[in-house]
Amino acid sequence: MTQHAEITRVAEGRPGVDAEPAPPSNRDRRRRVRPGVLLVALFVAAFLIDTLPPYLGLDPAKSRIVLRPDFAGHYTLLILHIAAGTIALSTLCLQLWPWLRRTHPKVHRTVGRIYVFGGALPSALLALAIMPLTHGWSANMGITFHAVLWFAVTAIGFWHAKHHRYALHRRFMLYSVALALGILWGRATVNLYLLLPVKFDVGYVFEMARWGGWFINLLVVQWWLERTDRRNGVQHTLPAEEQRAIDERAVPVGDR
């Protein structure tokens, strides 16, 4: 038996390792909409209402992003990125809804695939494609790190779901949601900047928005995960004694 297989066997039955999502409790049935999910949905709706109108007519002249005149495909890439991002933001609200996940798992899986393959992954890749076309240095590094991390944690989260590692799937998809919602901070920061009586280099504003939004979101999600895991007794790794015992058994006799 391989070490990985033995770890999986020993971990069976431990909460939060590879267990199927628990069936809905009576409390979950009564509490179908949680305030946190509703708040996220309201913020997403406000962001989309503020962001999408200039692009609905597909008129490059109304773009809020300065387009490169020497690259005709810049606007097309931008529209595709916005469309994929809209799909990601719309579907993540459903994915955060515990009642839907527990009572309609097939819907949860279908919407999850739409989020991953129709929203998060293409939006992140398109952000990387658009980044070199941006004028000046404004937020290039922040956008790059944001897009790479978003793509990576989303792919890892989906991989864990395919291998029935639901606790790790939940963790990485929450990281993905945190990164997806980072764009909301960016728009809010720019709107606040426009209201300031004193103006300064807008490049610094965009840089702070692109770094601060997703970084703060990840810290909040990590804090929430650690807090809820401790409260629910969830373990993602084996105790040190069990891990040492498995490692010792995995070493060939001739190497001891």
C-alpha positions in Angstrom: 0.0 0.0 0.0 1.4 3.4 -0.9 1.8 6.1 1.6 -0.9 8.3 0.0 -3.3 5.3 0.1 -2.5 4.6 3.7 -3.0 8.3 4.7 -6.4 8.2 3.0 -7.3 5.0 4.8 -6.3 6.2 8.2 -8.1 9.5 7.5 -11.4 7.9 6.7 -14.1 8.9 9.1 -12.1 11.9 10.4 -14.3 15.1 10.0 -13.4 17.4 7.2 -10.9 15.2 5.4 -12.7 13.4 2.6 -16.3 13.3 3.9 -19.3 13.9 1.8 -21.1 17.1 2.6 -23.5 16.6 5.5 -27.3 16.4 4.8 -29.3 19.5 5.6 -30.3 19.9 9.2 -33.7 21.3 10.3 -32.0 24.6 11.1 -30.6 24.7 7.5 -34.0 24.0 6.0 -35.5 26.8 8.0 -32.7 29.2 7.3 -32.5 29.1 3.6 -30.9 32.4 2.9 -28.0 33.6 5.2 -27.3 37.3 5.7 -23.6 36.9 4.5 -24.6 35.4 1.2 -27.3 38.0 0.7 -24.8 40.8 1.4 -22.3 39.4 -1.1 -25.1 39.2 -3.7 -26.1 42.8 -3.1 -22.4 44.0 -3.5 -22.0 41.9 -6.7 -25.3 43.3 -8.1 -24.2 46.9 -7.3 -20.8 46.4 -8.9 -22.4 44.9 -12.1 -24.9 47.7 -12.3 -22.1 50.2 -12.1 -19.7 48.5 -14.4 -21.6 46.9 -17.2 -23.6 49.7 -18.9 -20.8 51.2 -20.9 -20.0 47.8 -22.5 -23.6 46.6 -23.3 -23.7 48.4 -26.6 -20.3 47.0 -27.6 -19.1 50.6 -28.5 -15.3 50.9 -28.0 -15.7 54.7 -27.6 -17.5 54.1 -24.3 -14.8 51.9 -22.8 -13.6 52.9 -19.4 -10.2 51.3 -20.2 -7.9 53.2 -22.5 -7.6 51.0 -25.6 -4.5 50.5 -27.7 -5.0 52.0 -31.1 -2.2 49.8 -32.5 -4.0 46.5 -31.5 -7.5 46.0 -32.9 -8.3 43.0 -30.7 -7.8 44.9 -27.4 -11.6 45.7 -27.1 -12.6 42.1 -28.0 -10.3 40.7 -25.3 -11.7 43.2 -22.8 -15.3 42.3 -23.7 -14.6 38.6 -23.3 -12.9 39.2 -20.0 -15.8 41.2 -18.7 -18.3 38.6 -19.9 -16.4 35.8 -18.2 -16.0 37.9 -15.0 -19.7 38.6 -15.0 -20.4 34.8 -15.2 -18.0 34.2 -12.3 -19.5 36.9 -10.1 -23.1 35.8 -10.8 -22.5 32.1 -10.2 -20.4 32.4 -7.1 -23.3 33.9 -5.3 -25.2 30.6 -5.9 -22.2 28.6 -4.9 -22.0 30.3 -1.5 -25.6 29.4 -0.8 -25.5 26.5 1.7 -29.2 25.6 1.2 -28.7 25.1 -2.6 -25.5 23.1 -2.1 -27.0 20.7 0.5 -30.5 20.3 -1.0 -29.7 20.4 -4.7 -26.1 19.0 -5.1 -26.6 18.4 -8.8 -27.4 22.1 -9.4 -24.4 23.0 -7.2 -22.1 20.9 -9.3 -23.5 22.3 -12.6 -23.2 25.9 -11.5 -19.8 25.1 -10.1 -18.6 23.9 -13.5 -20.0 27.1 -15.1 -18.1 29.2 -12.5 -14.9 27.4 -13.2 -14.9 26.9 -17.0 -17.2 29.7 -18.1 -16.1 32.3 -15.6 -13.0 32.1 -13.4 -10.5 30.3 -15.6 -11.1 32.2 -18.8 -11.5 35.5 -17.0 -8.1 35.0 -15.3 -6.4 34.0 -18.6 -7.9 37.0 -20.4 -6.7 39.3 -17.6 -3.2 38.1 -18.3 -3.6 38.6 -22.0 -4.9 42.2 -21.5 -2.3 43.2 -18.9 0.6 43.8 -21.4 -1.7 46.1 -23.4 -2.3 48.4 -20.4 -0.8 51.9 -20.7 2.0 52.6 -18.2 2.8 50.6 -15.1 -0.6 51.1 -13.5 -1.5 47.9 -11.4 0.2 45.5 -13.8 1.9 43.5 -11.0 -1.2 43.4 -8.9 -3.3 42.2 -11.8 -0.8 39.6 -12.7 -0.5 38.1 -9.2 -4.3 38.3 -8.8 -5.0 36.5 -12.1 -2.4 33.8 -11.5 -3.6 33.1 -8.0 -7.2 33.1 -9.1 -6.5 30.6 -11.9 -4.4 28.4 -9.6 -6.7 28.1 -6.6 -9.8 27.6 -8.8 -8.1 24.7 -10.7 -6.9 23.1 -7.5 -10.3 23.4 -5.9 -12.0 21.7 -8.9 -9.3 19.0 -8.9 -10.1 18.3 -5.2 -13.8 18.0 -6.0 -13.1 15.5 -8.8 -11.2 13.4 -6.2 -13.9 13.7 -3.6 -11.8 15.7 -1.2 -14.6 18.0 -0.2 -13.0 19.8 2.7 -10.0 20.9 0.6 -12.4 21.6 -2.3 -14.4 23.9 -0.1 -11.2 25.6 1.2 -9.7 26.4 -2.2 -13.0 27.4 -3.8 -13.5 29.9 -1.0 -10.0 31.3 -1.8 -11.2 31.5 -5.4 -14.3 33.4 -4.3 -12.2 35.8 -2.3 -10.0 36.5 -5.3 -13.1 36.9 -7.6 -14.5 39.5 -5.2 -11.3 41.4 -5.1 -12.4 43.3 -8.2 -15.2 44.9 -6.2 -12.6 46.6 -4.0 -10.9 48.0 -7.1 -14.0 49.7 -8.4 -14.9 51.0 -4.9 -11.4 52.4 -4.5 -11.6 54.2 -7.8 -15.0 55.7 -7.0 -13.7 57.0 -3.6 -10.7 58.5 -5.4 -13.0 60.4 -7.7 -14.7 61.9 -4.7 -11.5 63.1 -3.1 -10.9 66.9 -3.2 -7.2 66.4 -3.6 -5.9 64.3 -6.5 -2.6 62.4 -6.8 -1.1 59.9 -9.2 -3.9 57.6 -10.3 -1.4 54.9 -11.0 -0.8 54.5 -7.2 -4.6 54.3 -6.7 -5.0 51.4 -9.1 -2.0 49.6 -7.7 -3.4 49.8 -4.1 -6.8 48.7 -5.4 -5.4 45.7 -7.3 -3.2 44.5 -4.4 -5.4 45.5 -1.4 -8.7 44.0 -2.5 -7.8 40.4 -3.1 -5.2 40.3 -0.3 -7.6 41.6 2.3 -10.3 39.1 1.1 -7.9 36.2 1.4 -7.0 37.2 4.9 -10.7 37.4 5.9 -11.4 34.0 4.3 -8.4 32.3 6.0 -9.5 33.7 9.4 -13.0 32.5 8.8 -11.9 29.0 7.8 -9.6 28.6 10.7 -12.3 29.8 13.1 -15.1 27.5 11.7 -12.7 24.5 11.5 -11.8 24.9 15.1 -15.4 25.2 16.1 -16.5 22.2 14.1 -13.4 20.0 14.9 -12.4 19.8 11.3 -8.9 18.4 10.6 -7.1 18.7 7.2 -4.0 16.9 8.3 -3.2 13.9 10.5 -1.8 14.3 14.0 2.0 14.2 14.1 2.2 10.8 15.8 0.0 9.1 13.2 2.0 10.8 10.4 5.3 9.6 11.8 4.0 6.1 12.1 2.9 6.1 8.5 6.2 7.6 7.4 8.1 4.9 9.3 6.1 2.1 7.8 6.6 3.6 4.3 10.4 3.4 4.6 11.8 0.2 2.9 13.4 -2.2 5.5 16.8 -2.1 3.7 17.0 1.7 4.1 16.4 1.7 7.9 
